[in-house]
Amino acid sequence: MSLIVFEDELTENFYPLTLTRASFELLLGTGTLLDNLLQRFQTSSVSVFSRKYLEAIIKKRIRKQNVGRFDADGDVLLVNGLVNPSSKDFGKLTRRDGRFIAFSGGNIVLARLPRRVLSRLNRNGKFPFLDVARIKEYNRFEARESTLYHYPWELVDDNTNAIAGQTKGRPSQQIVNEGVFVTGPRNRLFVASDAEFETPVAIDTRKGPVMIDKRTEIQAMSRLEGPCYIGKETRVKSATIGEGTSIGNTCVVGGEIEHSIISDYTNKAHLGYLGHSIVGSWVNLGAQSTNSNLKNTYGKIKARVNDEQVNTSRTKVGCYIADNVKTAIGSLILAGKKIGVGSHVYGLVAEDVPSFTIYAKSLGKKSCELEPDSAIETQRRVMERRGVKQTKDDIELLKHIFQSTRAERNSMGIVRGKFRI
């Protein structure tokens, strides 16, 4: 059966993280949400549909799939990119026979439909997924709210179980290096043969598995507590990595990290705390940058989503940092705050920071707009340091996001002009 993975308006709840990536590219456990779906559905025909401005960049990141088009035969399975792959309702729906459309609230979770129905909705190789909801000729089912992810903190909540589930059934790798001290079951260790350890290192598997991917380096005096995942070619600099943490490929991490998700090519190389947070790609967190994840009152934390204040119903919520963000030395980020694409922050961050903003309110400075040319040049320099060539698509993406987020900056009084400390 052919598979189509799509994103809908729920993607906006994950801004600014999803300004630069499709919802199904968000990391959960040891891979993206799309990776999780592809493991569940073994099919050679996969198409993904996202916002049009992302298509060029997604084609480079997801090379094996059709992007923005479908040419399936027979029945087609439509799956929302924000589906919770481990939810019970989703599991039941995937085993259901016949043709149907399943919803959670007003959002499509999963649908099995003949290609001819999609062809009726087809517009130049694309089709509007909201129109699928209007089809009346097939059974309709309602799934629980938890079948879809609605907010970023739900990914953080699920990351612990995701790592444990995704390592289940894999052959474990026993570490024999002298100086690597393991507490807990050794069959919960999943270590690539070319991973390197500079001893002493402590690994604790009592709460769950620890997975260390290919060509990763764990430096001396590090402590890893499962469930956690360390991606390919990542360097762990004498860090404490707590449970529920996923770190992407080609990162450098230090200090203390727990219950957090860090995307590829991000640096948190120095001391400082990161907890219950999601960090995008090509981010640099300066020395002693730290976030709060708990109110002094131990009360429930609120966060702004689409200009509305949302009660997270959680006592621990961290921060959400989009791609290309840079934090200066000693930056402090309060619980539930977001920092937009490409922004530079200094000092205390006590409110959401729009994309392309230089923010230093606690230093008595007026927040200024970051010029796109400056952001593009910074990205080029950072990529060059990692041996990655900046492409035209990278540049066009930054330009598009700069334009599309201008109204947000205007509403928050971000001024144009040179920033100086």
C-alpha positions in Angstrom: 0.0 0.0 0.0 1.2 3.5 -0.8 1.8 5.9 2.1 1.3 9.7 2.1 2.5 11.7 5.1 1.1 15.2 5.4 1.1 18.1 7.7 -1.9 20.3 8.6 -2.7 23.4 10.7 -1.5 21.7 13.9 2.0 22.4 12.6 1.5 26.1 13.6 1.4 25.0 17.3 5.0 24.0 17.0 6.3 27.4 15.7 9.1 28.5 15.6 10.5 25.0 15.5 8.5 24.1 12.4 9.2 27.3 10.5 12.2 25.6 9.0 11.0 22.0 8.9 7.9 19.9 8.3 6.1 18.6 11.3 7.1 15.0 10.4 10.7 16.1 10.6 10.6 16.7 14.3 12.9 14.4 16.3 11.4 11.8 18.7 13.6 9.2 20.3 16.2 7.9 17.8 14.7 9.4 14.7 12.1 11.8 13.2 8.4 11.3 13.3 8.7 10.3 9.7 11.4 7.7 10.5 9.0 6.2 13.0 6.2 5.9 10.5 8.5 4.4 7.8 9.5 1.7 10.3 5.9 0.8 11.0 4.8 0.8 7.3 7.1 -1.2 5.1 6.3 0.2 1.7 8.4 1.4 -1.3 5.9 4.1 -2.3 6.1 7.0 0.1 5.1 10.6 -0.5 5.3 13.6 1.8 3.3 16.8 1.6 4.4 20.0 3.4 4.2 23.8 3.0 5.4 24.7 -0.5 8.2 26.9 0.6 9.8 24.0 2.4 9.7 21.5 -0.5 13.2 22.3 -1.9 14.9 21.9 1.4 13.0 18.8 2.3 14.0 17.1 -0.9 17.6 17.3 0.2 16.9 16.0 3.7 14.5 13.2 2.6 16.1 12.0 -0.6 14.3 8.7 -1.0 10.7 9.9 -0.9 8.4 11.8 -3.3 8.0 15.4 -2.0 4.9 17.3 -3.0 3.5 14.7 -5.4 2.1 11.2 -5.5 1.8 8.6 -8.2 0.3 5.8 -6.2 -1.8 2.9 -7.5 -4.6 1.2 -5.6 -5.4 2.2 -2.1 -3.5 5.0 -0.4 -2.9 5.4 3.3 -2.9 9.1 4.5 -1.1 9.7 7.8 -0.9 13.0 9.7 2.8 13.9 10.3 2.0 14.7 13.9 0.5 11.3 14.8 1.7 9.7 18.0 3.2 6.4 16.6 2.9 4.6 19.9 -0.7 5.6 20.7 -3.2 2.7 21.1 -5.8 4.2 18.9 -3.3 4.7 16.0 -2.2 1.1 16.4 -5.8 -0.1 16.2 -6.5 2.1 13.1 -3.5 0.7 11.2 -4.9 -2.8 11.7 -8.4 -1.9 10.5 -9.6 -3.4 7.2 -11.4 -1.5 4.5 -11.6 2.2 3.6 -12.2 4.8 6.2 -11.3 8.3 7.6 -10.2 8.7 11.2 -10.3 12.0 13.1 -9.0 13.4 16.3 -11.1 16.5 17.0 -11.3 18.2 13.6 -7.9 16.9 12.4 -7.4 13.8 10.2 -5.3 11.2 11.9 -5.4 8.4 9.3 -7.4 7.6 6.2 -7.4 4.6 3.8 -8.8 5.7 0.5 -8.6 4.6 -3.2 -6.4 6.6 -5.4 -9.3 7.6 -7.7 -10.8 9.6 -4.7 -7.6 11.5 -4.2 -7.4 12.1 -7.9 -10.7 13.9 -7.8 -9.2 16.3 -5.3 -5.9 16.5 -7.2 -4.8 19.9 -8.3 -1.7 19.9 -10.4 -0.1 16.9 -8.6 -1.3 18.1 -5.1 -4.5 17.9 -3.2 -6.0 19.8 -0.3 -6.2 17.5 2.7 -9.0 19.5 4.3 -11.2 18.4 1.3 -10.5 14.8 2.3 -12.5 15.5 5.5 -15.6 16.3 3.5 -15.7 12.9 1.8 -18.9 11.1 3.1 -18.8 7.7 1.4 -16.5 5.8 3.8 -16.7 4.9 7.5 -15.6 7.7 9.8 -14.0 7.1 13.2 -13.0 9.3 16.1 -9.7 8.7 17.9 -8.6 10.1 21.3 -6.9 13.5 21.5 -3.6 11.8 22.5 -3.4 10.2 19.0 -2.0 13.4 17.7 0.7 15.7 19.1 -0.7 19.1 19.7 2.1 20.9 21.5 5.9 20.6 21.7 6.0 19.6 25.3 4.1 16.5 24.4 7.1 15.3 22.4 9.3 15.9 25.4 6.9 13.9 27.5 7.0 11.0 25.1 10.7 11.0 24.3 11.6 8.7 27.2 9.2 5.9 26.1 10.1 6.5 22.4 13.8 5.7 23.0 12.9 2.6 25.0 10.5 1.4 22.3 12.7 2.1 19.4 15.7 0.1 20.8 13.5 -2.9 21.7 14.5 -6.0 19.7 17.8 -4.6 18.6 21.0 -6.5 19.3 22.7 -4.9 22.3 26.4 -4.1 22.2 28.4 -4.9 25.4 31.1 -2.3 26.2 34.4 -4.0 27.2 36.5 -0.8 27.5 38.2 -0.7 30.8 37.1 2.5 32.6 33.5 2.5 31.3 31.5 1.8 34.4 28.0 0.4 33.7 25.2 0.4 36.4 22.2 -1.6 35.5 21.5 -4.3 32.8 24.2 -4.4 30.1 21.7 -5.7 27.5 20.3 -2.2 27.5 23.4 -0.8 25.9 23.4 -0.1 22.2 26.8 1.1 21.2 28.2 1.4 17.7 31.4 -0.5 17.2 33.2 2.7 16.1 32.1 4.8 19.0 35.0 6.1 21.1 35.3 6.4 24.9 37.8 8.5 26.8 37.6 7.0 30.2 36.4 7.2 32.9 32.7 7.2 31.8 29.7 6.2 33.8 26.6 4.7 32.1 23.3 4.0 34.0 20.8 1.7 32.3 18.6 1.1 35.4 15.7 3.3 34.0 16.2 2.4 30.3 18.5 1.9 27.4 21.5 4.0 26.3 22.1 4.2 22.6 25.3 5.6 21.2 25.4 5.9 17.4 28.3 5.6 14.9 31.5 7.6 15.2 30.4 9.3 18.4 33.0 10.4 21.0 32.2 10.3 24.7 34.9 12.2 26.6 36.1 11.4 30.1 34.0 12.3 33.2 30.7 12.0 31.3 27.6 10.3 32.8 24.9 9.0 30.6 21.5 7.9 32.1 19.0 6.0 30.1 16.8 6.2 28.3 18.9 8.4 26.1 20.2 8.6 22.5 23.4 10.1 21.2 23.5 10.6 17.4 26.1 10.0 14.8 29.5 11.9 15.0 28.4 13.8 18.1 31.0 14.7 20.8 30.0 14.6 24.5 32.3 16.8 26.4 32.4 15.7 30.0 28.6 16.1 30.2 25.8 14.8 32.4 23.2 13.4 30.0 20.0 12.6 31.9 17.1 10.4 31.0 14.6 11.3 28.2 17.3 13.0 26.1 17.9 12.7 22.4 20.8 14.4 20.8 21.0 14.5 17.0 23.9 14.0 14.6 27.1 16.1 14.5 26.5 17.9 17.8 28.8 19.0 20.5 27.3 18.9 24.0 28.5 19.6 27.5 27.1 20.6 30.9 23.9 19.1 32.1 21.0 18.0 29.8 17.9 16.1 30.7 14.5 15.4 29.1 15.4 17.4 26.0 15.6 17.0 22.3 18.5 18.5 20.3 18.5 18.5 16.5 21.5 18.0 14.2 24.5 20.3 14.0 23.9 22.1 17.3 26.5 23.2 19.9 25.9 23.2 23.6 29.6 22.7 24.3 30.0 24.4 27.7 28.6 24.3 31.3 25.0 25.3 31.7 21.6 23.5 32.1 19.1 22.4 29.5 15.9 20.7 30.6 12.5 19.7 29.2 13.4 21.6 26.1 13.6 21.3 22.3 16.5 22.9 20.4 16.7 23.1 16.6 19.6 22.8 14.2 22.7 25.0 13.8 22.1 26.5 17.2 24.9 27.7 19.5 24.2 28.0 23.2 27.0 30.1 24.7 28.9 29.2 27.9 26.6 29.0 31.0 23.5 29.5 29.0 20.7 27.9 31.1 17.0 27.5 31.0 14.4 27.3 33.7 11.9 24.5 33.7 10.1 25.0 37.0 8.3 27.9 38.7 9.3 28.9 42.2 5.7 28.1 43.2 5.8 24.6 41.6 2.6 25.7 39.8 1.5 24.8 36.2 3.5 26.6 33.5 1.8 28.6 30.8 3.1 29.2 27.3 2.0 31.3 24.3 0.8 29.4 21.3 -0.6 31.3 18.3 -1.0 34.4 20.3 -3.0 32.6 23.0 -1.9 31.7 26.5 -2.0 27.9 27.0 -1.9 26.1 30.3 0.5 23.2 29.7 -0.9 21.4 32.8 2.8 20.6 33.6 5.0 21.7 36.4 8.1 21.2 34.2 8.4 22.9 30.8 11.6 24.2 29.3 12.2 26.4 26.3 11.9 25.9 22.5 14.7 27.2 20.4 14.5 27.4 16.6 17.2 26.8 14.0 20.2 29.2 13.8 19.7 30.8 17.2 22.7 32.1 19.1 22.7 32.7 22.8 25.5 34.9 24.4 27.5 33.8 27.4 25.4 33.6 30.5 22.0 33.7 28.8 19.1 32.7 31.0 15.8 31.6 29.5 12.6 31.3 31.6 10.2 28.3 31.4 7.9 28.0 28.4 9.6 30.7 26.3 10.3 30.4 22.6 13.2 31.9 20.6 12.6 32.3 16.9 14.6 31.4 13.8 18.1 33.1 13.6 17.7 35.3 16.7 20.6 36.3 18.9 19.8 36.7 22.6 21.7 38.3 25.5 21.0 38.1 29.2 17.6 37.2 30.6 14.9 36.0 28.2 11.6 36.6 30.0 9.3 36.6 27.0 9.0 35.0 23.6 11.6 36.3 21.1 10.5 36.7 17.4 12.5 35.3 14.6 15.4 37.5 13.3 15.6 39.5 16.5 18.7 40.7 18.5 17.3 40.6 22.0 19.0 42.2 25.1 16.2 43.8 27.2 17.8 42.8 30.5 20.9 44.7 29.5 18.8 47.9 28.9 19.0 47.6 25.1 16.2 48.0 22.6 15.6 44.8 20.6 16.6 45.2 17.0 15.8 43.4 13.8 18.5 41.1 12.6 19.1 41.8 8.9 18.7 38.7 6.7 22.1 39.3 5.0 23.7 39.0 8.4 21.8 35.8 9.3 22.8 34.3 5.9 26.5 35.2 6.3 26.5 33.8 9.9 24.9 30.6 8.6 27.5 30.3 5.9 30.4 30.6 8.4 28.9 28.1 10.8 28.2 25.6 8.1 31.7 26.0 6.7 33.2 25.1 10.1 31.3 21.7 9.9 32.4 21.1 6.3 28.9 21.8 5.0 28.3 24.0 2.0 25.5 26.6 2.2 23.1 26.2 -0.7 20.8 28.5 -2.6 17.9 26.7 -0.9 19.3 27.4 2.5 19.5 31.1 1.7 16.0 31.3 0.1 14.5 29.6 3.2 16.0 32.2 5.5 14.8 35.0 3.3 11.3 33.6 3.2 11.1 33.2 7.0 12.4 36.7 7.5 9.6 38.1 5.3 6.9 35.8 6.8 7.7 36.8 10.4 8.0 40.5 9.9 4.5 41.2 11.3 5.4 39.3 14.5 8.5 41.6 15.0 6.4 44.7 14.3 3.8 43.7 16.8 6.5 43.3 19.5 8.1 46.7 18.7 11.3 45.3 17.3 13.1 48.2 15.7 15.4 48.4 12.7 19.0 49.6 13.1 22.4 48.7 14.4 22.7 46.8 17.7 25.5 47.7 20.0 26.5 46.7 23.5 
